[in-house]
Amino acid sequence: MSNLKISLITVVYNAENTIKRCIESVIEQNHPNIEYIIIDGGSTDGTLQIIDNYKSQINFFLSEKDKGIYDAMNKGIKFATGDIVGTLNSDDVFAYKEVLSCVAEAFDKQNTDIIYGDLDYVNPKGSIVRKWYAGKYIDNLFNWGWMPPHPTFYCKRGLFESLGPFDLQYGTAADYELMSRFIHFNKVKVYYLHKTMVKMNVGGVSNMTYRNRYDAWQNDYKAMRKNGVLFPLIAIIMKPLRKIIQYI
């Protein structure tokens, strides 16, 4: 079994209904070397009390106001000391207890800088709504609206130091911008772990309203232009169309 140190970051704000199962999903992982980091945005519900129940199993905890999800993730990255960095959202859980062991083993064996996999979208009852099979990355696939599922995205910590963290000016598309910057623009080594890694709650900030969706498209377009996506308008159209197959 690989002993690579994985820094796992959970960003949370007012998630008293889901944070317990998220934390327990991390605690149940069988990988022997996990650094668990929780960054709270100043929760005002029962979130902090729940987190306090697990303080002996959390390596670093910070609670303060932030500028949003990706600002909080950047804080977590700053304090991370692991060889590998990944995230688990506060309303998501790992699909099985060996996920992080599989991630570490793949980094050891595949000579890669980034690993990503598949995820299931689930409803509040835990039933699968759709599956996101990311597929193997082929060079220039970002030109056709492709992106890996960010909740399954793990990379060497040094990439944040050499290529930069999340750029907050891209709003809810900051994850897309970072992944396209790392994979498409800088051509780092990528490996597809063909496993369902995360069970993700349906919904999301960028999809809440038509206005949010419009803002997300604008941010996607800016990110594509910045990182050399060949035909941004085509990629913008293809990006949501790729989701249709997830319902089949």
N, C-alpha and C positions, 0 to 999 in steps of 0.2 A: 504493500500500500504506500502511495506517495505521501511524503511528509511536507510538501509545499504548504507554506502558510497562506491561507486565504483570508483576506479582510472582507467581511460582509457588512454592508451598510444598509440599515433600515431608516428611512426618513418617515416621520410620523407627525400628524397634527390632528388632534381631536378624533382619535380612532379607537375609542373605548370598546366598540363592538367587535373589532377584528384584531387588535394588536396582540391579544393573548395567544390566539392560534398561530399568528405569524411568528412570535418569539418561540413558542413550543416547537414549531416546525424547524427552526434553526437548531434548538437544543437537541432535537432528535437525530440530527445529522451524525453519521458515523465517522466522518473525517476527523482525524486526531488533532488537527492544527488549524483551528478557526479563531480569528479575532473578530468578535462581534461588536459592531459600533451602531449605536442608536442616536440619531439626531432629531430632537423634538423641536417643533416650531413655536413652543409656548402654549401647549394645550391647556384648555380651560375646563375640559370634562374630566372623566375618570382615568384618562390615559396614563398620567404620571403615576398614579397609585398602582396601576397594574404593572407598569414597568418596574416599579420599586420592588415588587414581589420577586423579580428575577435578577436583581442587581448583582448577585454573586456569579451569575453566568453571562454578564455583559461586561466586555472589556473596557469600553469607553462610552460614556453617556453625556450628552450636552442638551440643555433645554434653554432656548432663547429665540426671540423673534428673528425671522429670516426674510429673504426676498423671494421665497417660493421654493418649490421642490428641488430645483437644480442648484440653487444657492446652498441649500442644506446638504445636497450630495457633495458639493465641492468642499464643504466643511468636513464631511466624513472622510473624503479622500485625503485632505490635509493631515488628518490624524492617523490615517492608515499606515501600518508598518509591514503588511504582508507582501509576499511575492506577487500575489494575484489579488485583484479587487473586483468585487461584484456587488449587486444590490438585490434586496428583496423588499418590495413595497409592503406597507403596513397592513394592507388588506389582501395580500397574496400569501400563498404557502408553497413549499417545495412539493413536488409530485411524489417523491419517495425519499427515504432516509439516506440513500447512497448518492444523491445528486452531487454534492461537493466532492466526494471521493472520486466520482467519475470525472469531474472537471479537473481535479489535481492530476489524476492519472493521465488524462489526455494532454495536459500541458507538458508533463514529463516525457511522454512518448512521441508527440507529434511535432516537436520543434516549432511551436507556433507562438504568436504574440497575443492572439485573441481567440476565444472560443465562444460559440453561441449554439443554441439548440431550438427545440420546439416548445410550445406551451398550449395549454387548454384554457379557453375562456369558460368560466363557470358562473352560474347564477347564485343568489344567496343561499339556495338549498344545496349547492354543491354539484348540481347536474351540469354536464358539459353542454354548452351552447354552440361552440364552434372550436375547431382545432386550427392552430397556426403551425403548419409544417414549413419551416423556413427554407429548407433545401440547401444544397451545397453551393457555396459562393463561386461564381465565375467572374473573371476580371471584367470590369465595366458594367456589371449587373445593375449598379445604381442608376445608370442611364435609362433604365426601363422601369423605374419606380420601385425597385426592390429595396428592402432593408431587413436586417435581422430583428427579432423581438428583443427590445432592450432589457426586459426582465431576465433574459437568459444570457446576457452579454457579460463576459468576464475577460479582463485583459491584464497584462503585466502592469504593475504599478508604475514602472518607469515611463510608460507611454504618456501618462498625465504630466510627468515632469518634462518630457521632451516635446510633446505635441500640444500640451495645454489641457485644462479641465473643461467643464461645461461652460459654454458661452451664453450668458444670461440674456443677451440681446435677441436671442432666437425664441424666447418664450417657451411654449409647450413643445416646440420643435428642437429644443436644445439637445435632446437625446439623438434625434436623427442627424443633426448637424455634427455632433461629436463622432458618431459612428461613420458617417460619410467622410469626415475629415481623416479619421484614422485609416479606414479601409480603402475608400475610393481614391482620395487625394494623395495620401502618403504610402499606399500600397504595402501596409504591414501584413505579416503572415496571419492567415485566418484558417480556422478549422471548424467544421460543422459537426457537432456532437448530435448524432441522429437519435435523440431521446427527448421525451417530454419532460422538461425540467421543472416547470412552474405551473401551478393552477392560479389563474389570474381572474379576479372579479370583473365582471362586465362593467362597462362605463369608462370614465376617464375625463379629465379636465378639458381636453381639446375637443371632445365630442358632446359636451353638455348642451350647447346652443348653436344655432346657425352662425351667430356672431363669433363664437369661439372657433367653430370649424373654419370660417373665413379667415380669421387671424392665423390659424394653424397653417392654412394653405399659403398665406403670404410668407410666413416664417419658413416653411418648407422651400418655397421658391428662392428666398434669399440665401438659404443654406446651400441649395443646389448651385446657384450662381457662384457662390464663394468657393465651393469645393470642386468645381470643374465638371459638374454633371453636364453632358453634352447638349441635350435638348430638354431644358427644365420644364417647359410647358407640357411636353409629352410625358415626362416622368411624373408630373403633378397629376395628370389624368390616369396614368397607369397605376399609381400608388394605391388608390382606393379600389381599383378594379381587381387588383391582385387578391383582395380580401374575399371576393365572391367564391373562389374555390374553397375557402375555409368552411363554407356552409354546406358543401356537397358531401 
